[in-house]
């Protein structure tokens, strides 16, 4: 039997550090200068040629013909993964705590949001940021640390858009999926990939659990966000990544199957 994989939880995404955009490399400036010189040289040569033609009594050079322009494409409704992302994004929230950050998604019309337990651990109340930028206070209704799942509750459910839950049991290796969340505090980030493996055994904290493996990019701050299929149905809860020694995403992410997460969320809500 393959031993469980040690993974890193994908929570803790804070605000993006304000870093200056690096200047272009010196080589780029040299190339740009060379191109400018070439352009000026060409212009000078063209001017000289035109003057020479006039001095010699030759015909005036014909004006340059205008290059054809591509007509703007007619507007069309979103299709494919663009339509999938547009359908799911209103249901995804950023979760902010005093010490960390993560993601979550709305699961019903009563103000309940599903996320990872490690995102809100130690917090009684958190702030959720909706897709339109609205900020709401949410309380932690309950959590299951062994399954790394938690449910949040807000007092204004009318402002929330519930996601559609699918069935992870219907997934196949190779299916297209999207991971949506707030990696490094970048809310509304969508990455795409495929289902790389099913029932992959991983070690989360002190527990061994099976997970959906995907190569959709998952980074710190994605924890608690949805993994959705091409129809826009939630099939998993993004929770962890396998990281190299140097850190960062290496294309191996894991999500809690929604078939396991949904009953746990329902139990937390009932209690």
Secondary structure as GFF3:
##gff-version 3
##sequence-region A 1 271
A	DSSP	beta_strand	5	6	.	.	.	ID=ss1
A	DSSP	beta_strand	8	9	.	.	.	ID=ss2
A	DSSP	alpha_helix	26	55	.	.	.	ID=ss3
A	DSSP	alpha_helix	80	89	.	.	.	ID=ss4
A	DSSP	beta_strand	92	96	.	.	.	ID=ss5
A	DSSP	beta_strand	101	106	.	.	.	ID=ss6
A	DSSP	beta_strand	112	115	.	.	.	ID=ss7
A	DSSP	alpha_helix	117	120	.	.	.	ID=ss8
A	DSSP	beta_strand	125	129	.	.	.	ID=ss9
A	DSSP	beta_strand	135	144	.	.	.	ID=ss10
A	DSSP	beta_strand	149	154	.	.	.	ID=ss11
A	DSSP	three_ten_helix	157	159	.	.	.	ID=ss12
A	DSSP	beta_strand	164	165	.	.	.	ID=ss13
A	DSSP	three_ten_helix	168	170	.	.	.	ID=ss14
A	DSSP	beta_strand	176	181	.	.	.	ID=ss15
A	DSSP	three_ten_helix	183	185	.	.	.	ID=ss16
A	DSSP	beta_strand	189	204	.	.	.	ID=ss17
A	DSSP	beta_strand	207	214	.	.	.	ID=ss18
A	DSSP	beta_strand	226	229	.	.	.	ID=ss19
A	DSSP	beta_strand	233	243	.	.	.	ID=ss20
A	DSSP	beta_strand	249	257	.	.	.	ID=ss21
A	DSSP	alpha_helix	258	270	.	.	.	ID=ss22
###
